[in-house]
Amino acid sequence: MKQVQYKVHTQQGVLLNANESSKNLSAAIRKEIQDAIFDIEFNRYPDDTCQKLCEAYGNWIQVPADQILAGNGSDQHLGFLIGTFLGKEKKLLTLAPDFGMYDYYASSYEAQIVRYALDPLQAMDVDAFIRFGKQEKPQLVLFSNPNNPTGQFLNNEQIEKICKAFDCPVVIDEAYAEFAPDTCLSLLDICPNLYVTRTLSKAFGLAGARIGFLITSKANMEAIRGNHVPYSVNSLSMKAAEIVLAHATEFKPEIERIKKGRDAFLSKSYASFSFSNSKANFLLIQTPHVDKLLALFSQKGLSVRSYPQKNYCRVTIGTTQENQWIQEVLDAFEQEETNAMQ
């Protein structure tokens, strides 16, 4: 099986293509990190257990630290779980579309990938997904919730139904959980096959530090922890994350601002394109003339996520000014399409 390659995001223009925070950490938090660097023992390896970091994150999400594993972004945990539960000819059940890194890791272990097709503009049919999955008999179920790139969201009742329908591990990638109505972490006590991945890259503005977490039951964690790559979190990133989590409540207003900005777009209707019902910090925009829309974004200097041979693109909710620029592009596109039909 050929190794799938993952294309990294463009770093030019106004960056609305990777669902990062459009705002850097506050000056006060950056100063605190700067001051803390002086006390780091650079000649020593970092704490492999990331004990303080896991305790800090556990306090935030209300999960015991011994059920949390820190790593180099949630991507590392996704690769770790795929490597743990899959191998040559074993099956990964995921969604289409979904996060491209699943394909990257699965192909590196020569696993088969089976995909349940989503309609970007329609809610996922959980019963149909389960029927499809049972026919395929996967060794691992993995998908993002909210979904990337559609933003579709499954509630806890639906996630629980999926977990109980499969005998294999079920991994829920919650990279965008802070922008969603709920998290499935409360299901860990009743779904023994559930694994959840989280990140500080989105809501907490730490994409540059690469900090992610794997959360599961105590029994599952005891079984897999020893196989994790040692020293996967460097001392600088660990300290920065600890400081950010000490200020976690300060990020709530920005999270709410992003959600309100997203919902403001969703409250409008257009004739030339449609939005997905996103519960993340981005919007999927579907139109038969997506190339024309992408060209307008580019002319405005806005970098958005395009998908070859797909009739949609994805744009990150940004600052108030960036959202205004997005609105201007959408209005211009609507006007051009309306004129073309007359």
BATIRO-487364 format. One record per residue (C-alpha): chain; y, z, x. Coordinates in nm, 4 decimals. Each point is the difference from the previous one (the first is absolute). Layout:
BEGIN
('A', (Y, Z, X)) ...
// end
This chain:
BEGIN
('A', (0.0000, 0.0000, 0.0000)) ('A', (0.3410, -0.0986, 0.1352)) ('A', (0.2408, 0.2852, 0.0709)) ('A', (0.2809, -0.0032, -0.2574)) ('A', (0.3453, 0.0140, 0.1564)) ('A', (0.2855, 0.1991, -0.1500)) ('A', (0.3481, -0.1480, 0.0248)) ('A', (0.2658, 0.2591, 0.0794)) ('A', (0.3326, -0.0040, -0.1787)) ('A', (0.3130, -0.1830, 0.1094)) ('A', (0.2579, 0.2233, 0.1691)) ('A', (0.3050, -0.2177, -0.0659)) ('A', (0.2698, 0.0181, -0.2651)) ('A', (0.0240, 0.2711, -0.2648)) ('A', (-0.3537, 0.1379, 0.0031)) ('A', (-0.1361, 0.0152, -0.3533)) ('A', (-0.3462, -0.1309, 0.0875)) ('A', (-0.2027, 0.3023, 0.1174)) ('A', (0.0814, 0.2654, -0.2631)) ('A', (0.1539, 0.2275, 0.2620)) ('A', (0.2815, 0.2402, -0.0779)) ('A', (0.3302, -0.1831, 0.0306)) ('A', (0.1595, 0.3193, 0.1302)) ('A', (-0.0646, 0.1652, 0.3334)) ('A', (-0.0645, 0.3726, 0.0233)) ('A', (0.3146, 0.2072, -0.0433)) ('A', (0.2065, 0.0783, 0.3075)) ('A', (-0.0897, 0.3678, -0.0363)) ('A', (-0.3747, -0.0659, -0.0009)) ('A', (0.0285, -0.2419, 0.2920)) ('A', (0.1964, 0.2625, 0.1944)) ('A', (-0.2714, 0.2568, -0.0728)) ('A', (-0.2656, -0.2415, 0.1287)) ('A', (0.2101, -0.0742, 0.3057)) ('A', (0.0341, 0.3702, 0.0811)) ('A', (-0.3747, 0.0568, -0.0495)) ('A', (-0.0915, -0.2700, 0.2521)) ('A', (0.1174, 0.2269, 0.2831)) ('A', (-0.2855, 0.2445, -0.0664)) ('A', (-0.2804, -0.2584, -0.0202)) ('A', (-0.2518, 0.0238, 0.2825)) ('A', (-0.0265, -0.3680, 0.0843)) ('A', (-0.2552, 0.0751, 0.2730)) ('A', (-0.2460, 0.1356, -0.2572)) ('A', (-0.2064, -0.1785, -0.2614)) ('A', (0.1088, 0.0641, -0.3587)) ('A', (-0.1762, 0.2438, -0.2293)) ('A', (-0.2962, -0.2068, -0.1179)) ('A', (-0.0278, 0.2018, -0.3225)) ('A', (0.3680, -0.0548, -0.0893)) ('A', (-0.0266, 0.3453, -0.1524)) ('A', (0.3711, 0.0673, -0.0566)) ('A', (0.0534, -0.3511, -0.1348)) ('A', (-0.2928, 0.0252, -0.2423)) ('A', (0.1196, 0.3421, -0.1145)) ('A', (0.3496, -0.1362, -0.0595)) ('A', (-0.1308, -0.2957, -0.1993)) ('A', (-0.2475, 0.2198, -0.1843)) ('A', (0.2849, 0.2247, -0.1124)) ('A', (0.1827, -0.3044, -0.1330)) ('A', (-0.2914, -0.1495, -0.1954)) ('A', (-0.1635, 0.3350, -0.0880)) ('A', (-0.3315, -0.0748, 0.1733)) ('A', (-0.1628, 0.2269, 0.2635)) ('A', (0.0535, -0.1192, 0.3570)) ('A', (-0.3748, -0.0117, 0.0688)) ('A', (-0.0258, -0.2838, -0.2534)) ('A', (0.2572, -0.2107, 0.1858)) ('A', (-0.0386, -0.2259, 0.3024)) ('A', (0.3117, -0.1361, 0.1738)) ('A', (0.0011, -0.3357, 0.1732)) ('A', (0.1972, -0.2944, 0.1336)) ('A', (0.1210, -0.1200, -0.3383)) ('A', (-0.2160, -0.0238, -0.3100)) ('A', (-0.1263, -0.3323, 0.1390)) ('A', (-0.2037, 0.1875, 0.2596)) ('A', (-0.1698, 0.2027, -0.2718)) ('A', (-0.0768, -0.3120, -0.2006)) ('A', (-0.1633, -0.1566, 0.3038)) ('A', (-0.1828, 0.3253, 0.0709)) ('A', (-0.1459, 0.0193, -0.3509)) ('A', (-0.0974, -0.3663, -0.0028)) ('A', (-0.1718, 0.0472, 0.3363)) ('A', (-0.1738, 0.3157, -0.1218)) ('A', (-0.1400, -0.1353, -0.3253)) ('A', (-0.0348, -0.3723, 0.0629)) ('A', (-0.1703, -0.2295, 0.2482)) ('A', (-0.1463, -0.3465, 0.0203)) ('A', (-0.0678, -0.1476, -0.3457)) ('A', (0.0994, 0.3218, -0.1796)) ('A', (0.2479, -0.0489, -0.2834)) ('A', (0.3570, 0.1120, -0.0433)) ('A', (0.1288, -0.0218, -0.3572)) ('A', (0.3760, -0.0376, -0.0213)) ('A', (0.2642, -0.1828, -0.2018)) ('A', (0.1669, -0.3391, 0.0253)) ('A', (0.2784, 0.0274, 0.0856)) ('A', (0.0081, 0.3167, 0.2095)) ('A', (0.0962, 0.1218, 0.3489)) ('A', (-0.1051, -0.2565, 0.2627)) ('A', (-0.1113, 0.2595, 0.2548)) ('A', (-0.3140, 0.0671, -0.2058)) ('A', (-0.1169, -0.3501, 0.0842)) ('A', (0.0930, 0.0475, 0.3656)) ('A', (-0.2110, 0.3134, 0.0432)) ('A', (-0.2907, -0.1140, -0.2174)) ('A', (-0.0318, -0.3261, 0.1918)) ('A', (-0.0022, 0.1870, 0.3307)) ('A', (-0.3180, 0.1766, -0.1178)) ('A', (-0.1439, -0.3231, -0.1437)) ('A', (0.0002, 0.1482, -0.3473)) ('A', (0.0073, -0.2098, -0.3148)) ('A', (0.3128, 0.0181, -0.2127)) ('A', (-0.0191, -0.0402, -0.3772)) ('A', (0.3196, -0.0051, -0.2005)) ('A', (0.0772, 0.0678, -0.3615)) ('A', (0.2815, -0.2352, -0.1000)) ('A', (0.3173, 0.1526, -0.1404)) ('A', (0.2589, -0.1700, -0.2140)) ('A', (0.3218, 0.1131, 0.1731)) ('A', (0.1772, 0.0320, -0.3328)) ('A', (-0.2768, 0.1704, -0.2000)) ('A', (-0.1433, 0.3516, 0.0138)) ('A', (-0.3370, 0.0223, 0.1726)) ('A', (-0.3044, 0.0132, -0.2295)) ('A', (-0.1869, 0.2975, 0.1479)) ('A', (-0.3161, -0.0557, -0.2053)) ('A', (-0.0180, -0.3624, 0.1135)) ('A', (0.0543, 0.1105, 0.3602)) ('A', (-0.2898, 0.2457, -0.0282)) ('A', (-0.2297, -0.2629, -0.1546)) ('A', (0.0891, -0.2424, 0.2778)) ('A', (-0.0557, 0.2653, 0.2641)) ('A', (-0.3391, 0.1088, -0.1321)) ('A', (-0.1218, -0.3578, 0.0205)) ('A', (0.1121, -0.0211, 0.3637)) ('A', (-0.1506, 0.3386, 0.1022)) ('A', (0.2596, 0.0888, 0.2679)) ('A', (-0.0379, 0.2618, 0.2729)) ('A', (0.3733, 0.0776, -0.0140)) ('A', (0.2731, -0.0357, -0.2628)) ('A', (0.3555, -0.0187, 0.1345)) ('A', (0.3314, -0.0934, -0.1571)) ('A', (0.3650, 0.1015, 0.0058)) ('A', (0.1596, 0.1938, -0.2842)) ('A', (0.2736, -0.0941, -0.0701)) ('A', (-0.1333, -0.3396, 0.0925)) ('A', (0.1555, -0.1910, 0.2853)) ('A', (0.1451, -0.2561, -0.0770)) ('A', (0.0081, 0.0251, -0.3813)) ('A', (0.1083, 0.3626, -0.0372)) ('A', (-0.2523, 0.0474, -0.2817)) ('A', (-0.1063, 0.3609, -0.0489)) ('A', (-0.3196, 0.1640, -0.1277)) ('A', (0.0244, 0.3498, -0.1412)) ('A', (-0.2336, 0.2858, 0.0921)) ('A', (-0.2244, -0.0530, -0.2996)) ('A', (-0.0618, -0.3568, 0.1146)) ('A', (-0.0551, 0.1013, 0.3639)) ('A', (-0.2457, 0.2691, -0.1053)) ('A', (-0.1885, -0.2523, -0.2116)) ('A', (-0.0329, -0.2313, 0.2997)) ('A', (-0.1146, 0.2801, 0.2319)) ('A', (-0.2691, 0.1111, -0.2439)) ('A', (-0.1190, -0.3577, -0.0566)) ('A', (-0.0935, -0.0538, 0.3657)) ('A', (-0.2425, 0.1844, 0.2253)) ('A', (0.1791, -0.1180, 0.3151)) ('A', (0.3242, 0.1373, 0.1501)) ('A', (0.3197, -0.0945, -0.1847)) ('A', (0.3141, -0.0191, 0.2129)) ('A', (0.3402, 0.0003, -0.1680)) ('A', (0.2840, -0.1159, 0.2236)) ('A', (0.3040, 0.1933, -0.1224)) ('A', (0.2595, -0.1379, 0.2404)) ('A', (0.2525, -0.0136, -0.2861)) ('A', (-0.1002, 0.3140, -0.1886)) ('A', (0.3426, 0.1629, 0.0242)) ('A', (0.1471, -0.2759, -0.2177)) ('A', (-0.2800, 0.0145, -0.2600)) ('A', (-0.0436, 0.2219, -0.3087)) ('A', (-0.2876, 0.1977, 0.1544)) ('A', (-0.2454, 0.0348, 0.2882)) ('A', (-0.3788, 0.0225, -0.0210)) ('A', (-0.0197, 0.2938, 0.2439)) ('A', (-0.0799, 0.2298, -0.2937)) ('A', (-0.3293, -0.1905, -0.0436)) ('A', (-0.1394, 0.1063, 0.3385)) ('A', (-0.1674, 0.3047, -0.1557)) ('A', (-0.1798, -0.1994, -0.2686)) ('A', (-0.0713, -0.3310, 0.1769)) ('A', (-0.2106, 0.0702, 0.3110)) ('A', (0.0061, -0.3663, 0.1079)) ('A', (0.3814, -0.0221, 0.0015)) ('A', (0.2068, -0.0580, 0.3159)) ('A', (0.3797, -0.0374, -0.0050)) ('A', (0.2272, -0.1446, 0.2685)) ('A', (0.3720, 0.0755, 0.0198)) ('A', (0.2878, -0.0849, 0.2344)) ('A', (0.3431, 0.1205, 0.1091)) ('A', (0.1091, -0.3605, 0.0646)) ('A', (0.1474, -0.0710, -0.3431)) ('A', (0.1635, 0.2872, -0.1878)) ('A', (0.0667, 0.2078, 0.3123)) ('A', (0.1471, -0.2729, 0.2204)) ('A', (-0.2450, 0.0472, 0.2883)) ('A', (-0.1448, -0.3505, 0.0307)) ('A', (0.0940, -0.0020, 0.3673)) ('A', (-0.1975, 0.3179, 0.0715)) ('A', (-0.3277, -0.1229, -0.1557)) ('A', (-0.1250, 0.3115, -0.1774)) ('A', (-0.2643, -0.0125, -0.2723)) ('A', (-0.2483, 0.2354, -0.1614)) ('A', (-0.3504, -0.0078, -0.1400)) ('A', (-0.0749, 0.2562, -0.2714)) ('A', (-0.3412, 0.0731, -0.1485)) ('A', (-0.2261, 0.2926, -0.0924)) ('A', (-0.0826, 0.2650, 0.2578)) ('A', (-0.3625, -0.1149, 0.0104)) ('A', (0.0949, -0.3631, 0.0583)) ('A', (0.2487, 0.0961, 0.2686)) ('A', (-0.2549, 0.2096, 0.1865)) ('A', (-0.2378, -0.2976, -0.0014)) ('A', (0.2442, -0.2592, 0.1366)) ('A', (0.2588, 0.1870, 0.2052)) ('A', (-0.2040, -0.0089, 0.3219)) ('A', (-0.0114, -0.3809, -0.0017)) ('A', (0.3760, -0.0441, -0.0050)) ('A', (0.1755, -0.1461, 0.3053)) ('A', (0.1291, 0.2930, 0.2118)) ('A', (0.3685, 0.0428, 0.0860)) ('A', (0.1003, -0.2626, -0.2551)) ('A', (0.3381, 0.1630, -0.0687)) ('A', (0.2335, 0.0278, 0.2972)) ('A', (0.2089, 0.3109, 0.0594)) ('A', (0.3329, -0.1697, -0.0769)) ('A', (-0.1098, -0.1348, -0.3371)) ('A', (-0.1704, 0.3273, -0.0854)) ('A', (0.3141, 0.2029, 0.0646)) ('A', (0.2214, -0.2467, -0.1870)) ('A', (-0.2321, 0.0149, -0.3018)) ('A', (-0.0097, 0.3794, 0.0027)) ('A', (0.3799, 0.0111, -0.0044)) ('A', (0.0257, -0.2614, -0.2760)) ('A', (-0.2481, 0.1915, -0.2154)) ('A', (0.2022, 0.3181, 0.0497)) ('A', (0.2785, -0.1924, -0.1784)) ('A', (-0.2281, -0.1689, -0.2556)) ('A', (0.1982, 0.1087, -0.3058)) ('A', (0.3097, -0.1700, 0.1425)) ('A', (-0.1680, -0.3383, -0.0530)) ('A', (-0.0382, 0.0482, -0.3752)) ('A', (0.3460, -0.1332, -0.0973)) ('A', (-0.0563, -0.3188, 0.1999)) ('A', (-0.3423, -0.0482, -0.1595)) ('A', (0.1565, 0.0395, -0.3441)) ('A', (0.2778, -0.2447, 0.0901)) ('A', (-0.2587, -0.2605, 0.1015)) ('A', (-0.1960, 0.0503, -0.3229)) ('A', (0.3154, -0.0373, -0.2082)) ('A', (0.0935, -0.3144, 0.1917)) ('A', (-0.3448, -0.1447, -0.0605)) ('A', (0.0073, 0.0846, -0.3701)) ('A', (0.3468, -0.1511, -0.0362)) ('A', (-0.1421, -0.3364, 0.1085)) ('A', (-0.3016, 0.0419, -0.2282)) ('A', (0.2218, 0.0690, -0.3019)) ('A', (0.1353, -0.3552, 0.0128)) ('A', (-0.1692, -0.3194, -0.1174)) ('A', (0.0357, -0.3497, 0.1389)) ('A', (-0.1158, -0.3430, -0.1124)) ('A', (-0.0816, -0.1410, 0.3448)) ('A', (-0.2057, 0.2833, 0.1517)) ('A', (-0.1849, 0.3207, -0.0849)) ('A', (-0.0322, 0.3410, 0.1642)) ('A', (-0.3240, 0.1910, 0.0355)) ('A', (0.0040, 0.3478, -0.1559)) ('A', (0.0395, 0.1688, 0.3360)) ('A', (-0.0379, 0.3737, 0.0569)) ('A', (0.0666, -0.0339, 0.3741)) ('A', (0.3149, -0.0556, 0.2081)) ('A', (-0.0162, -0.3781, -0.0342)) ('A', (-0.0100, -0.2785, -0.2561)) ('A', (-0.2301, -0.2965, -0.0284)) ('A', (0.1861, -0.3039, -0.1334)) ('A', (-0.2060, -0.2827, -0.1480)) ('A', (0.1370, -0.3497, -0.0613)) ('A', (-0.1367, -0.3558, 0.0180)) ('A', (0.2922, -0.0810, 0.2297)) ('A', (-0.0503, 0.2813, 0.2488)) ('A', (0.0927, -0.2207, 0.2986)) ('A', (0.3461, -0.0532, -0.1463)) ('A', (0.0374, 0.3755, -0.0549)) ('A', (-0.1116, 0.0728, 0.3558)) ('A', (0.2552, -0.2485, 0.1304)) ('A', (0.2776, 0.1815, -0.1862)) ('A', (-0.1090, 0.3340, 0.1447)) ('A', (0.0014, -0.1555, 0.3458)) ('A', (0.3467, -0.1491, -0.0483)) ('A', (0.1233, 0.3480, -0.0912)) ('A', (-0.1531, 0.1391, 0.3202)) ('A', (-0.2622, 0.2024, -0.1876)) ('A', (-0.3527, 0.0112, 0.1443)) ('A', (-0.2548, 0.0392, -0.2804)) ('A', (-0.3792, -0.0240, -0.0037)) ('A', (-0.1389, -0.3433, -0.0760)) ('A', (-0.3622, -0.0924, -0.0728)) ('A', (-0.1238, -0.3465, 0.0963)) ('A', (-0.1239, -0.2041, -0.2958)) ('A', (0.0943, 0.2760, -0.2466)) ('A', (0.2621, -0.0229, -0.2728)) ('A', (0.1525, 0.3385, 0.0751)) ('A', (0.1879, 0.1943, 0.2656)) ('A', (0.0648, 0.3704, 0.0590)) ('A', (0.3315, 0.1709, 0.0682)) ('A', (0.0642, 0.3601, 0.1050)) ('A', (0.2436, 0.2116, -0.1989)) ('A', (0.2747, 0.0778, 0.2504)) ('A', (0.3405, 0.1602, 0.0195)) ('A', (0.2525, -0.0421, -0.2808)) ('A', (0.1592, -0.2870, 0.1945)) ('A', (-0.3340, -0.1658, 0.0733)) ('A', (-0.0980, 0.0243, -0.3656)) ('A', (0.3279, -0.1683, -0.0908)) ('A', (-0.0842, -0.2868, 0.2364)) ('A', (-0.3442, -0.0288, -0.1609)) ('A', (0.1658, -0.0128, -0.3418)) ('A', (0.2369, -0.2736, 0.1157)) ('A', (-0.2928, -0.2122, 0.1217)) ('A', (-0.1886, 0.0488, -0.3262)) ('A', (0.3054, -0.0877, -0.2068)) ('A', (0.0622, -0.3130, 0.2079)) ('A', (-0.3637, -0.1046, -0.0353)) ('A', (0.0084, 0.0551, -0.3767)) ('A', (0.3150, -0.2094, -0.0276)) ('A', (-0.1436, -0.2845, 0.2097)) ('A', (-0.3210, -0.0048, -0.2024)) ('A', (0.1921, 0.0049, -0.3281)) ('A', (0.2195, -0.2910, 0.1140)) ('A', (-0.3081, -0.1950, 0.1103)) ('A', (-0.1493, 0.0248, -0.3487)) ('A', (0.3118, -0.1256, -0.1747)) 
// end
